[in-house]
C-alpha cells in the first residue's frame, strides 16, 4: 500500500459536516490518549453499530499509546475491507455507503473501514418469470448475493466478474459476468466500452442500463434479455453470452440477444424435447397471431368480404348488425379496453388486481355486446390476441408485441390486406437491420446458420447439443467431447 503525498487535502470532521449540509445523521466519536487524537466519523443510520463498536472503537480504546498511529492501525484493525489513498470525493461517497472514516489529527492521515449495514431481502421466487420445473429462486437487490448465487451454481475458475463503476452523482457498482475461455473478446470489449462511456447522474435499475446500452434506442424490440432467474443467466453465459449486474437491481442483463431467444424458457431444458418443441412453436404462432389476427379481421370486414366463407359471413353479419362503429374503430376500442384492464390489474394490489382482471373482463365484455357496441366474434379475436402477447417468456418482448399490434391494425383498416403486407415488410426490414452488441438480431435465420436452428426454433434431445451456438461466436464451441451413448436394457447385461 502506497501513502498519499498530499495528506493536507484529507477532510476533517468540520469540512465533512459542511459538505454533507450539516446532516444530523453524521456522527463523530473522538478518542484521545496522551498526545494522540483520533476522530471516527460515520453516518449512524448506514453503519452496523455492532461492527463499529466491537471491531473499531473498542479495539482502538484497548490499544496502548505506542500503537495508536496510522500505520499500525491500518495494518491490524480487524475489519475485512479497508480503503487507503483517499481523496475527498471518495471519502464522502464511502461515508454514504456505510464506511467509517478514521482520521488521525496529528498525522493528518486517514483510512476507511467498511461497517455497512445493507438492507437485503431474502431469496424468493421470481415474480415475472414463473416456472413449473426447475429452480425457483431469483436474484435480489444485493449485488454481492447475486454474484454469490452465480458462483455457487457455476463452479468454474474461468468465471470472471469484472467491476465497473457508473454514475456521476450517485455511483453504482456494475459487474460484468462471463466465462473467460468462452465469451467472445470483441463482444466483451464492446460492452465494456459502452458502459464506461455512459455519462449520467444515476442508473437506477438494470432495465435502465439495458436501454442505455442498446444499439437502436428507438426500436420497439428489446435488444437485451432481462431475467430474474439464475439458471437462465448461467445457461446463457455458458453458451457464450455475457451477463451484467448492477447494484440495487434484482434483474440480470444478458447479451447479445437475438429475436428468437426471447421465446426460449429455461423450462424448455427441463421438459422432454418433444414437449419443449411443441410449446416453443405455440409461442411463435401465438405471437404472430397476436400481431395479425385482429388486423386480418378488420381488413376482411372492411375490404375483403369475399375471403370469408358465406356461412361465417352470415354469422358475423348478424353479430355486427347492431354495431354503429366501423370495424377499425370497434377493434381499436376493444384493444384499448383490454390494455386498460391489464394495466389496472398490474397496478392494483394483487388480490384486487386479479378480481379486476377477471370480473372486469367478463362484465364489460358482456355489457358491450348487449349494448350493441361490439360483436361477439371480435371479443373472441381480441381475447386470443391478448393471450398470444402474454405467451412470451420475457415480459419486454410481450410488451413489444402488444404495441406492434396497433400500427398493423391501423394499416389494415386503411388499406386492407395491402396495408398488412406493407406493415410486414416494414417490420421485417427493421428486424433485419437491428443488432444487439453489433450481432444480427434475426440470427440464426439471417445470416442463416442451419446448425444453430436447433437452439432457437426447435428443441432436440440433449445429446445433439455437442457445440455451443455459433451466433454468440464463442471461443470454445465444444460442449461435449463425445456423443452420449444410449444404454438399453440388453447393454446392462
N, C-alpha and C positions, 0 to 999 in steps of 0.2 A: 504494500500500500504506500502510495506516494503522498507527501504532505502538500498542502496548498502553500503557495508563496505569499499570497496577499491575505493574511488572516484578518486584517483590519476590516475587510469587506463583509465578514460574517455578522449578521444582525443580532442584536441583543434583545432582551425582553421588551423594552420600551418601543424599539423600532418595529418588532413583530406585532405588537399590540396596535401600533399606528397603522400598519399595513392591513391588518385584519379588522380595521374600523372599530376598535375598542370592543371587540366581541366579548360578551360575558362568559362564553364557553372556554376562553383561553385562560389557562391556569399556569402559575409559576411556583414551583417548590424550590425554596432556597436552602442550600446546605452549606454551612460554614464549619471548618475545622482548622483552627490555628489561623494561618495566613491564606488558606485555600478557600475560595468561594466558587460554588457551582450552582448554576440555575438549571432546573429541569422544567422545560416548558412543554405543554401538551394541551390538546383540546379534550376537555373532560368527557364529552359525550361521544367521542370517537375511539377512545382507548379502552382496553380491558383493565380495570383497576387492579385485579389480582396480579397481573403480569408486571405492571408498573410498580406496585408496592413491594412485591416479593423479590423480583429479579433486578430492579433498578434502584429504587430508593433505599430499601433495606440493605441491599448488597453494598451500596456506596457508604452508608452510615456505619457499617461494621468494619470497614477498612481502616487501617491505621493511616496516619497523616502522610507518611513517606510514600504510600501507594496512591494517594489521591492526586494523580496527574493524568494528563490526556493519554499518553502512550500506553500506560498500564491498563487504564480502564477500557480504552478502545480495543485492546487485545484480549482482555479477560472477562469482560462483562458477560454474564450467561444468557445472552439473547442471540437467537439464530441469525436474524437479518440486521446488519449494521450498514449505515451509509456514511462514507467519509468523502473528503474532497468536495465539500458542499459549496453551492452558490446560493445567493439569496432567493431566487425563484424556486429552486429545488427545496429549500428549507420550508417555504410557505406551502408548496404543493404537498410535501411529505407530511407536514403537520395536519393538513386536511385529509390525509389518508389514514391517520391514526398513529403516526410515528411520534416518539418523544425526542425532544431536542435537548441535548446535554451540552451546556455551554460553560467553559472554564473562563472565569472573569480575568484571572491574572495572565493566563497564557493566550487569551484571545483565540482559542481553538474550540472546535465543537464537532460532535458527531451525532448521528441519529440512530435510534433503535426502534424496531417495529413492535408496538404494543397495541396494534389494531384489534378491534372487536367487530369484525364484519358481520353484517346481517345476512344470514343464509337460510333458505328454506330447505327442507329435507327433499330427497329424491322422490319424485312422484310419477304417476303415469302421464303419458303425453296427452295433451288436450286436443291438438289439431290433427294428429295422425294416430288413429285408432287401429289396433291390430287384433286379430283373433289368435294367431300363432306368433311365437317369437317373444323376445324380451320386451317387457312393458315399461322399463324405466326410461326417463327422459333427462335431458340436460337441465341444469339450474342456472340461476343468475351468477353463480360463482365461477369465475374463470379457472381457479385452482381445482375445484371439484370436477369441472368438465374435462380438463386435461387428465386428471386422475382416473376418470371413468375410461377414457380412451386408452391410457397406458395399462390399466388393469385388464382390458379386453384385447389389447393388441401388444403382446409382449415381444417386441421386435427392437433390437438395438439400433436399427436404422431409422426408427421413428424419430422425426425431428419436430420440434416445436419452437420455431423462431419467433422472437419477440420484437414488436414494433410499437411505438407509442404515437398516437394521433390525437389531434385536438389542440388548438392554440390556447383556449381559455380553460377548458376542463379536459385535461389529458386522460386518455383511457388506454389501457394495455390491450394490444391485439396479438394473438398467437396464430401463426401460420403453421398448419399441421400437415405433414406429408411424409412419405417413406423415401428416404434419400436415394436408394438404388432402383426406385420405380418411377417416381414423378419426373416429368419432362422438365429439363432445365430452363428452356425458353419460356414455357408457361409459368414456371415458378418466378422467373425474373420479371416477367411482365406484371404478374400480380403484385410483387413486392414494390415495383416502381410506381404502380398506380396508388397503392396505399401510402407510400412516402410522399407522393405529390399532392395528397389531399390537403387543402388549406381551408380549415373550417374551425369554428369555435368549439363545436362539440358534436360527436356522433353518439346518439342516444341508444341505438339498437343495431343488431345485425342486419335487419331489413333495410335500415337507412344506409349502412355501409355497403350493402349489396347494390343498392340503387346508384351510389356514387361510383362504383367500380364497373358498371355496365358499359358495354361497347356502344349501345344505342340507348340514350336516355329517353327517347320519345316513343319507343316501341310499347305496344300493349303486353307483349310476352316477356315473362321473366327470363333473365339470362344467367341466373344463379339459382341453385337449389337451396332452399331454406328448410332445415329439418330440426326437430326436437329429439330424434331417435339416434342413440349412439350406434346401433347396428347398421343403419343406413349410412352414417358418417364413415364408419370403419370399412364397410363394403366398398364405398366409393374411393377412399384413398388407397385401398389395396389394389383397385383396378386402375390406378394411375392418376386419379384426380387429386385436387388439393383442397384442404379444408381450412376454414378461418373461424376463430372465436374472437369475440370482443367482450371485455369485462362488463358485467351487468346485464348481459342478454342470455336468455335460456335457449337460444337458437343458433345452430351452426350453419355456416355458409359452405357450399360445395361448388367447385367449378373446375374446369369448364363444363357447362351443361349443354345438352342438345335437346331438341324438341321432344324426342321420344322418351328421354329419361324422366320427364315429368309424369309419365303414365306408368312408371315402374313403382312397385311397392316391395318393401323387404319381405312382405308376406309371400311374394312370388317365389322366394327362395325356399321357404319352409313348406309350402304346399307341393304336391306332386306336379311334375312338369305338365301333364295333360290339363289339369285343372288351372294351373297358372297361365298357360297359353290361352285357354278359353276365356278366363277372366280378363286377361290383357286385351284380347280382341273386343270384348264387351266394352271396355273403357274407350278404345279407339272409336268404335261405332257410336257409342253414346255421345262422345264429344262432337263428332261430325253431325250427328242428328240434332244435338243441342243448338248448333250454329245455324243449320239449314232447314230443319223441318218446318218451323213456323214461317220462314221466308217462302218455302215452296208452297205452303198452303195459301199464303197471301197472293203469290204470283198466279196460282191456278184459279183462285176465286176472282181475281181481278181481270186477267187477260187470257187465260188458257183453260176455259171450261171443257174443251174437247179432250183434255188429258184425264178427266175424271170419269170413271165408269158411270153409266146412266143411273143405275140403282143408287149408287153412293151419292151422285149429284142430287137426286131427288130427296134423299135423307138430309143432306147438307142444306138444300133449299128450304125444306121445312123448318130446320133448326134456326136458319137465319131470317126467316120470313118477318119476324117482329123486330129485328135489329136495325136501328136507324143509322148506324155508322158504316162507312166503307170498311172492307177487310183490313186495310193497313191501320187505320185509326183504332179499330177494335183490337187488333193484335198488340199494338203499342200500349194501349190501356191495360190489357191483361198482363203483359210482360212487366210493365212498371209496377203493377199491383203485386206481382209475385216478388219482385225485388224489394218492395216496401215491406212485405211480410217477413222476408228473410232478414232484412236489416233490423226490423223491430224485434224479432226473435233473438237476434245476436246481441242486441244492446240491453235487453231486459234481463233481470235475474233469471237464473237457469230454469226454475220451476215455472215461473210466469211466462218465460220465453217459449218453452215447449207448448204450453197451453195456447199461447197466442198463435203460434205457427199452425197447430192442428185445428183448433176451433175457428180461428180467423179464416183459414183457407176454406174450410167446409161451409161456414156461414156466409162468407162474402161470395164464394163461388155460386152457391145455390141462390142467393139473393139476386145476383147479377143476371143469372139465367131467367129466373121468374120475372124480373123486371124488364126483360127483353133487351138488355144492354149488350149481351154477347150470346154466343151459341154454345151448345154442349160440346160440339166437336172441337172447337177452338180451345176450350178449357182442358180437354184431354191432351191436345197437342202441346199447349203451353206447359202443362204439368210434366209431360215427358221431357220437354226442353230443359226445364229447371232441374229435373233429376239427372239428366245427362251431364250438365255442367258440374254437378256435385260429385260425379263419379271419379274425378281426377284425384289421385292420392295427395297431390301437392295443392294447397289452397290457392296459391298465386296463379297457377295455371287455370284452375276453375274460374277464378275471377276474370282472367283474360278472355276465356271462352264466353262468359256471360256478357262482357262488354262488346265482344266482336259480333254478337247476335244482332245488335241494334243497327249498325250501318248496313249489314246484309239485308235485314228486314226492310229498311227504307228503300234500298236499291230495288228489292223485289216489288215493292208497292209502286215504284215509279216506272220501272222498265220491264217488269215481269221476269221471266227466265233469263233474258238477256242481261238484266241487272245482276242476277245471281251469278252468272258466268263472269261478268265483269268484276264482281266482288271477289270471286275465287281467284281470278288472275292477279288482282292487286295483292291478295293475301299470300299467294304463292311467291310472287316476286319479292315481297317484303321478307318472308321467311328464308328465301334463298340468299338474300343479301345480308341477313342477320348473322352475327357471330357472337361467340362467348369466349372471352380471352383470346380473341383472334382465331378461334376454331369454328368451322362451319356449324351453323345451328341445326341444319337438317341432316347432318351425318348420322348414320352411315348411308342414307339414300343419296345424298349429294355432299361430297363425291361418293359414288357408290362403292361400298366395301361389303361384298357378299358374306364374308366370314363374320362380320360384326352384326349381321341381321339377327342372329340367334340371341344376342344380348338385349335387343331393344324391341323387336317386333314379335318374336316368339320365345318360347321357353323350352329347352331341351333337357334331357337327363343330365345329371351333374358331370358324368364322365366325358361329355362333349366339350366341356369348358376347360381345355388344356392351356389356352392362351388368354391373355388379357385383351380387352377391346383395343383395336389399333387406333380408333378415333381419338383416344387420350394420349397417343404417342408415348407409351411407357418405355423406360429404358430397358427393363426386363419384362419381356412379353410372355414368358413361360410361367404358367401357374402350376401345372402338374408335369412331373418328369416322365411319367409313363401312364398309359391308359389304364384306368381301373378295370380289373378283370371281374366278369360276372361269375359268381360262385353258385353252382347248382347243388342240389341235394346229392347227386352222384359224386361230385368232386369231394365232398366231405368224407366219403368212404374210401 
